[in-house]
Amino acid sequence: MARLSGLQREVLSLYRKCLREIRKKPIESRNNFKSYARAEFQKHISISKKDFSAIEYLLRKGSRQLEMYSSPGIRNIR
């Protein structure tokens, strides 16, 4: 198996953090959060591995969204 670059590891780390935060949400809304997270990552899957500025931007954006959605006050997402 090939070694992962630093950015690839950061993307996987963000995805794992999302999945961990989803486990803290109420059971009835977990599927909504999971499908949202999956759709967001899937939406940008076609970005080139060499487009560092776009990847870094999306990582920052994803981290901010994760921080916002991990708030205990947010119980569901549509």
C-alpha positions as CSV (number, residue, x, y, z in Angstrom):
1,M,0.0,0.0,0.0
2,A,1.3,3.4,-0.9
3,R,2.1,6.0,1.7
4,L,-0.3,8.8,2.2
5,S,0.7,12.4,1.8
6,G,0.3,14.9,4.6
7,L,-2.8,16.4,3.0
8,Q,-4.4,13.0,2.4
9,R,-3.8,12.1,6.1
10,E,-5.4,15.4,7.1
11,V,-8.5,14.7,5.0
12,L,-8.9,11.2,6.5
13,S,-8.4,12.7,9.9
14,L,-11.2,15.3,9.3
15,Y,-13.5,12.5,8.1
16,R,-12.8,10.4,11.2
17,K,-13.4,13.4,13.4
18,C,-16.8,13.9,11.7
19,L,-17.7,10.3,12.3
20,R,-16.7,10.5,16.0
21,E,-18.8,13.7,16.5
22,I,-21.8,12.0,14.8
23,R,-21.7,9.3,17.5
24,K,-22.4,12.0,20.1
25,K,-25.6,13.1,18.3
26,P,-29.1,11.7,19.1
27,I,-29.7,8.3,17.5
28,E,-32.7,9.5,15.4
29,S,-30.5,12.1,13.7
30,R,-27.2,10.3,13.2
31,N,-28.2,9.1,9.7
32,N,-28.8,12.6,8.6
33,F,-25.4,13.8,9.9
34,K,-23.7,10.8,8.3
35,S,-25.3,11.3,4.9
36,Y,-24.5,15.0,5.0
37,A,-20.8,14.4,5.9
38,R,-20.5,11.7,3.2
39,A,-22.1,14.0,0.6
40,E,-19.8,16.8,1.4
41,F,-16.7,14.7,1.0
42,Q,-18.1,13.0,-2.1
43,K,-18.9,16.4,-3.7
44,H,-15.2,17.2,-3.9
45,I,-13.8,13.8,-4.7
46,S,-12.8,14.9,-8.2
47,I,-10.4,17.6,-7.0
48,S,-6.8,16.8,-8.2
49,K,-4.4,15.6,-5.5
50,K,-2.0,18.4,-6.6
51,D,-4.5,21.2,-6.1
52,F,-3.1,22.1,-2.7
53,S,-4.8,25.4,-2.3
54,A,-8.2,24.0,-2.9
55,I,-7.7,21.1,-0.6
56,E,-6.3,23.3,2.2
57,Y,-9.3,25.6,1.7
58,L,-11.8,22.7,1.9
59,L,-10.0,21.4,5.0
60,R,-10.3,24.7,6.8
61,K,-14.0,25.0,5.7
62,G,-14.7,21.5,6.8
63,S,-13.0,22.1,10.2
64,R,-15.2,25.2,10.8
65,Q,-18.3,23.3,9.8
66,L,-17.4,20.4,12.1
67,E,-16.8,22.8,15.0
68,M,-20.2,24.4,14.3
69,Y,-22.1,21.1,14.0
70,S,-20.4,19.5,17.0
71,S,-22.2,22.0,19.2
72,P,-24.6,20.2,21.6
73,G,-27.3,22.7,20.7
74,I,-27.5,21.3,17.1
75,R,-29.6,18.2,17.3
76,N,-30.4,17.5,13.7
77,I,-29.4,18.5,10.1
78,R,-31.4,18.3,7.0
